[in-house]
Amino acid sequence: MSTSGQDNYYDIVIAGGGMIGTSLALALAPLGLRVAVVEAVARKASAQPSFDDRSTALSRSTQRMFEAMGLWDEIVAASTPIRSIHVSDQGRFGFSHIEAEEQGVEALGYVVINRVLGGVLQSAVRVLDEVDVMCPARIIGVELTAEEAKAVVEPAEGERRTLRCKLLVAADGANSSVREMMGISVQKREYGQRAVIGNLLSENKLENRAFERFTPHGPLAVLPLADDRAGFIWAVSEHDAERVLALDDETFLRELQDEFGYRLGAFSHAGKRASYPLTLSKALRLTATRSVLIGNAAHGLHPVSAQGFNLGMRDVAALCDCIADSRAESRGFDPGNEQLLERYARWRRSDQNKLVRFTDSLVRLFGSSRRPFRTLRNLGMLGFDLIPGVRSVFAKHTMGLAGNLPRLSRGVPLK
């Protein structure tokens, strides 16, 4: 795979080489397009922010995508299946749950360490002759015209290059600089929380169960990992995050245990902790002239229900579908034509809006101490188990199987 060259023309240039951007480059490979990936952070798992020690829950639709791309066997070998999801509300009697067996699947999803998934994706993209990875390098300027897009790339070493392409894709995260260069604004709302993440050991094994625990301070998720460890994502108040991160391991585990309870026995052996701010973000548009947004550049969700990465992967699948269909229908193929981008925007806006409302509503509903909200929570937890079909509908959305799915999300290869 070349990382340089005199020819600066590409069919598609992808800004951002994290998990979403790299997945797009890999998904496009069967179409034989010339693709460039521009990534600012050095290409090693320990440096790339999206390839850190966080864990990611892969939905059923994301699993199908990786199967269609020929990557699943390697990913699943380092993943832990989720066969049950346990949902509880602190201070309320009872709980709700979803079972894989009830939904007729072997797993509701899989949990994988980002660093491991990133390594698989990087290894796969290195052998693609049609993909050039420019790294470390960053896009410092964009020019969009009716005929083509131009991206000025500044490498860490060497001279600037101007890449010409038919389609520029912003996959450079929630604080996307390329999105701003495209002239697309974003709405943001701070939750006033930080996610504290890490892993630990529990006295009782998780046995492929995932837990979502709603507390007055914020949701707490515990996910099954390899080697009988448990990953946690704990939303704490922004004002309390610094104190929580500074706690010694024993005190930290005690506070975490107080929030979660003893369903898994005593917690021990806490790993390294990290945190990041929780923000709801939504781009006002998904496209501009010869350019498009995917992943966190288009939408940023609260981690409750673990849907952010999977929503971004459905962006990838839908964009690939639109490109593949346009190529099949047109002799003068143009991956950045206006009709293609309009189709992508219409397709994705519904799914994105639905997930934004869903995750934001959960945070608001379970984060409020007001009596009407407490009543709604009680009715919701009761109805979840007693009203026929509610669990199945919820499970379909959790597995990413609701709505009009692109080919890759259904496990169908582009070719």
C-alpha positions in Angstrom: 0.0 0.0 0.0 1.5 3.3 -1.1 1.6 6.2 1.3 3.0 8.7 -1.2 3.0 9.2 -5.0 2.8 11.9 -7.6 -0.8 11.2 -8.6 -3.0 13.3 -6.3 -6.3 12.2 -7.8 -8.7 9.9 -5.9 -12.3 8.8 -6.2 -12.8 9.3 -2.5 -10.8 11.0 0.2 -11.6 10.0 3.8 -10.7 12.5 6.6 -10.1 10.4 9.7 -8.6 7.0 10.1 -10.2 5.8 13.3 -12.5 2.8 13.4 -15.3 4.4 11.3 -13.0 5.9 8.6 -10.9 2.8 8.3 -14.1 0.6 8.2 -15.4 2.8 5.3 -12.1 2.3 3.3 -12.3 -1.5 3.9 -16.0 -1.6 3.0 -15.4 0.2 -0.3 -12.6 -2.2 -1.4 -14.8 -4.5 -3.5 -15.7 -1.5 -5.7 -12.1 -1.0 -6.9 -12.2 2.7 -6.2 -9.0 4.7 -5.5 -9.3 5.9 -1.9 -7.1 8.0 0.4 -7.3 8.0 4.2 -5.9 11.0 6.0 -5.2 10.5 9.7 -3.5 12.9 12.1 -2.4 10.5 14.7 0.5 8.1 14.2 -0.7 4.6 13.1 -0.1 2.6 16.1 -2.8 1.2 18.4 -1.4 2.9 21.5 -1.6 6.3 20.0 -4.9 6.4 18.0 -7.6 7.8 20.3 -10.4 5.5 19.0 -8.1 2.4 19.4 -7.7 2.8 23.2 -8.6 0.5 26.1 -12.3 1.4 25.9 -14.6 -1.5 25.0 -17.2 -1.3 22.2 -20.4 -3.3 22.0 -20.9 -4.4 18.5 -24.5 -4.8 17.4 -25.9 -7.6 15.3 -26.0 -5.3 12.2 -22.3 -4.4 12.8 -21.5 -8.1 13.2 -23.1 -8.8 9.8 -21.1 -5.9 8.2 -17.8 -7.4 9.4 -18.9 -10.8 8.2 -19.7 -9.4 4.7 -16.3 -7.7 4.7 -14.5 -10.9 5.6 -13.2 -9.6 9.0 -15.5 -11.2 11.5 -13.6 -14.5 12.2 -10.6 -12.5 13.4 -12.8 -10.0 15.4 -15.0 -12.6 17.1 -11.9 -14.6 18.3 -11.1 -11.6 20.6 -14.8 -10.7 21.4 -17.2 -11.7 24.1 -20.8 -12.4 23.2 -23.7 -10.7 25.0 -26.5 -13.2 25.5 -28.5 -11.3 28.1 -29.1 -7.6 28.9 -30.2 -6.8 32.4 -31.8 -3.4 33.0 -32.4 -1.9 36.4 -33.3 1.4 38.1 -31.6 2.1 41.4 -34.1 2.5 44.2 -36.8 0.6 42.4 -37.8 -3.0 42.9 -37.4 -5.5 40.1 -35.6 -5.3 36.7 -36.2 -6.0 33.0 -34.1 -8.1 30.7 -33.6 -9.2 27.1 -32.4 -12.7 26.2 -30.7 -13.7 22.9 -32.5 -17.1 23.0 -35.9 -15.3 23.1 -34.9 -13.2 20.1 -33.7 -16.3 18.1 -30.1 -15.3 17.9 -26.9 -16.7 19.3 -25.9 -13.3 20.8 -27.5 -9.8 21.1 -24.1 -8.3 20.4 -20.4 -8.7 21.1 -18.0 -6.7 23.2 -14.5 -6.1 21.9 -11.6 -3.9 23.2 -11.2 -1.0 20.8 -7.4 -1.6 20.7 -8.0 -5.1 19.4 -10.6 -4.1 16.9 -8.4 -1.3 15.7 -5.5 -3.7 15.2 -7.7 -5.9 13.0 -8.9 -3.0 10.9 -5.4 -1.6 10.5 -3.9 -4.9 9.4 -6.6 -5.4 6.8 -6.3 -1.9 5.3 -2.5 -2.2 4.9 -2.8 -4.8 2.2 -5.2 -2.9 0.0 -3.4 -1.6 -3.1 -6.3 0.8 -3.9 -6.1 2.5 -0.5 -3.4 5.1 0.4 -3.1 5.9 4.1 -1.4 9.3 4.7 -0.4 9.3 8.3 0.4 11.3 10.3 -1.1 14.0 8.3 -4.0 16.4 8.5 -6.3 18.3 6.2 -5.8 22.0 6.6 -7.9 23.3 3.8 -10.9 22.3 1.7 -12.2 23.6 -1.6 -15.6 22.3 -2.9 -16.8 22.9 -6.4 -19.4 21.3 -8.7 -16.7 19.3 -10.5 -14.5 18.1 -7.7 -13.3 18.5 -4.1 -9.8 19.5 -3.1 -8.2 18.8 0.2 -4.9 20.3 1.3 -3.0 17.7 3.3 -0.1 18.7 5.6 2.0 15.7 6.6 4.1 15.6 9.8 7.1 15.6 7.6 7.5 16.6 4.0 5.7 18.9 1.7 2.0 19.7 1.5 -0.1 18.0 -1.1 -3.5 18.9 -2.6 -5.6 15.9 -3.1 -8.4 16.0 -5.8 -11.4 13.8 -5.5 -15.0 13.3 -6.5 -16.1 12.8 -2.9 -14.7 14.0 0.4 -15.9 12.2 3.6 -15.6 13.7 7.0 -15.0 10.8 9.5 -12.8 12.8 11.9 -14.9 12.7 15.0 -17.2 14.9 17.0 -14.9 17.9 16.9 -14.5 17.5 13.1 -12.4 20.3 11.6 -13.2 19.1 8.1 -16.9 19.4 8.8 -16.3 23.0 9.7 -14.3 23.5 6.5 -17.3 22.1 4.6 -19.4 24.9 6.1 -21.7 22.5 8.1 -22.8 23.7 11.5 -23.5 21.4 14.5 -25.9 21.7 17.4 -24.4 20.6 20.7 -25.7 20.2 24.2 -23.6 19.3 27.2 -25.0 16.7 29.6 -22.9 18.0 32.4 -21.5 14.4 32.8 -18.3 12.6 32.1 -18.0 8.9 31.3 -15.5 7.1 33.5 -14.3 4.0 31.8 -12.1 1.0 32.7 -12.3 -2.7 33.6 -12.3 -4.8 36.8 -12.8 -8.3 38.2 -16.1 -9.3 39.8 -16.6 -12.0 42.4 -19.2 -13.7 40.3 -18.7 -14.2 36.5 -20.8 -12.2 34.2 -21.7 -15.3 32.1 -22.2 -13.2 28.9 -24.6 -10.8 30.6 -24.5 -7.0 30.1 -26.0 -4.7 32.7 -27.5 -1.2 32.4 -28.0 0.4 35.8 -29.8 3.7 36.0 -28.9 5.8 39.0 -29.7 9.4 40.1 -26.2 10.4 39.1 -26.3 8.8 35.7 -26.3 5.4 34.0 -23.8 2.7 34.7 -23.1 -0.1 32.2 -21.1 -3.2 33.0 -20.1 -5.4 30.0 -18.6 -8.8 29.8 -14.9 -8.9 28.5 -12.5 -11.7 27.7 -10.6 -13.4 30.6 -13.6 -13.0 32.9 -13.1 -9.3 33.3 -15.8 -6.7 33.2 -15.7 -3.4 31.4 -17.6 -0.4 32.9 -18.9 2.9 31.6 -20.0 5.1 34.5 -21.6 8.5 33.9 -20.7 10.9 36.7 -21.3 14.6 37.2 -18.8 16.8 35.5 -18.2 18.5 38.8 -17.4 15.1 40.5 -15.3 13.5 37.7 -12.0 14.9 38.8 -12.5 13.6 42.4 -13.7 10.1 41.1 -10.7 9.8 38.8 -8.3 10.7 41.6 -9.6 8.1 44.0 -7.4 5.2 45.0 -8.5 1.8 43.6 -10.1 0.6 46.8 -12.2 3.7 47.4 -13.2 3.9 43.7 -14.4 0.3 43.7 -16.4 0.9 46.8 -18.2 3.9 45.3 -18.8 2.0 42.1 -20.1 -1.0 44.1 -22.5 1.3 45.9 -24.0 2.5 42.6 -24.2 -1.0 41.0 -25.0 -3.3 43.9 -23.9 -6.8 44.5 -25.5 -8.8 41.7 -22.0 -9.8 40.6 -20.5 -10.0 44.1 -17.6 -7.9 45.2 -15.6 -5.8 42.7 -11.8 -6.0 42.7 -8.6 -5.4 40.6 -9.6 -2.2 38.9 -7.6 -1.4 35.8 -6.5 2.0 34.5 -9.3 4.5 34.4 -10.0 7.2 31.8 -12.8 9.7 31.1 -14.3 11.8 28.4 -17.1 14.4 28.4 -20.6 13.5 27.4 -22.2 15.7 24.7 -25.2 15.3 22.4 -24.2 16.7 19.0 -26.1 16.7 15.7 -24.9 18.2 12.4 -27.5 20.5 10.8 -26.8 18.9 7.4 -25.2 15.5 6.4 -23.9 16.7 3.1 -22.4 19.7 1.3 -21.2 20.0 -2.3 -19.2 16.8 -3.1 -18.8 16.0 0.6 -20.6 14.0 3.3 -20.5 13.3 7.1 -20.3 9.9 8.8 -19.9 8.7 12.4 -19.4 11.2 15.2 -18.8 14.0 12.7 -22.5 13.6 11.9 -23.8 12.7 15.4 -22.6 12.2 18.9 -24.7 10.2 21.4 -24.7 9.6 25.1 -23.2 6.1 25.6 -26.3 4.8 27.3 -27.4 1.7 25.3 -24.0 1.6 23.5 -25.4 2.7 20.1 -22.9 5.4 18.9 -20.4 3.2 17.1 -23.1 1.0 15.6 -25.0 4.0 14.3 -21.7 5.2 12.6 -21.3 1.8 11.0 -24.8 2.0 9.5 -23.7 5.4 8.0 -20.8 3.5 6.4 -23.1 0.8 5.1 -25.7 3.2 3.7 -23.0 5.3 2.0 -21.5 2.2 0.4 -24.9 1.1 -0.8 -25.6 4.5 -2.4 -22.1 4.4 -4.1 -22.5 0.8 -5.3 -26.0 1.4 -6.7 -24.9 4.6 -8.4 -22.0 2.8 -10.0 -24.2 0.0 -11.3 -26.7 2.4 -12.8 -24.4 5.0 -14.4 -21.8 4.6 -17.1 -20.1 7.9 -16.1 -19.8 6.9 -12.5 -19.4 9.8 -10.0 -19.4 8.9 -6.3 -20.0 12.6 -5.3 -23.0 13.4 -7.5 -25.8 15.4 -6.0 -28.5 12.7 -6.3 -26.3 10.1 -4.5 -25.6 12.4 -1.6 -29.3 13.4 -1.4 -30.3 9.7 -1.2 -27.7 9.1 1.5 -29.0 12.1 3.6 -32.6 11.0 3.3 -31.8 7.5 4.3 -29.6 8.3 7.3 -31.5 11.2 8.8 -34.4 9.1 10.0 -32.2 6.5 11.8 -29.9 9.2 13.3 -32.9 11.2 14.6 -34.5 8.1 16.1 -31.3 7.1 18.0 -30.7 10.7 19.2 -34.2 10.9 20.6 -34.0 7.4 22.1 -30.7 7.8 23.9 -31.5 11.4 25.0 -34.9 10.4 26.3 -33.4 7.5 28.4 -30.9 9.9 30.0 -33.7 12.5 30.7 -36.2 9.9 32.0 -33.9 8.0 34.3 -31.9 11.0 35.4 -34.9 13.0 36.7 -36.1 12.8 40.3 -39.4 14.5 39.6 -42.5 12.5 40.4 -44.0 12.3 36.9 -40.7 10.9 35.6 -40.5 8.4 38.4 -44.0 7.2 37.6 -43.1 6.9 33.9 -40.0 4.9 34.8 -42.0 2.5 36.9 -44.6 2.0 34.2 -41.9 1.6 31.5 -40.0 -1.1 33.4 -43.3 -2.9 34.1 -44.5 -2.7 30.5 -41.1 -3.8 29.2 -41.7 -7.2 30.7 -45.5 -7.5 30.6 -46.7 -5.9 27.3 -46.4 -8.4 24.4 -43.8 -7.4 21.7 -42.1 -4.5 23.6 -39.0 -6.5 24.3 -38.7 -7.7 20.7 -39.1 -4.1 19.4 -36.5 -2.8 21.8 -34.1 -5.7 21.0 -34.4 -5.0 17.2 -33.4 -1.4 17.7 -30.6 -2.5 20.1 -29.3 -5.0 17.6 -29.5 -2.4 14.8 -32.0 -4.5 12.8 -34.9 -2.0 12.6 -35.8 0.0 9.5 -34.5 -0.1 6.0 -31.1 -1.8 6.3 -28.3 -1.4 3.7 -26.8 -4.6 2.2 -23.7 -4.7 4.4 -25.9 -4.3 7.6 -27.8 -7.4 6.4 -24.6 -9.3 5.8 -24.7 -9.0 2.0 -21.4 -8.2 0.4 -21.3 -5.3 -2.1 -20.1 -7.7 -4.8 
